[in-house]
Amino acid sequence: MRHYSLTATVWREGQQYVSKCPELGVASCGKSPDRALDALREAVELYLENAKTLGMLPALKATLNAKHRFTAPLEVSLS
């Protein structure tokens, strides 16, 4: 069994918490940050299992094996 370290972002939207793995574009939600994170973990595992079944894991190799990840606030403007 392979283990991967990915990034999770969690934020509140109304009464729910949204969670997203930006490396894979997978998202989920829950009633608390912990539940949102648990739901995201399950969604990512299902995504990777499906990718493996379809032979797509080699295309994700660089993403899954990246040693360094950086997160930072990003401010943008819209006119």
Secondary structure, 3 states (H helix, E strand, C coil): CCCCCCCCEEEEECCEEEEEECCCCEEEEECCHHHHHHHHHHHHHHHHHHHHHCCCHHHHHHHHCCCCCCCCCCCCCCC
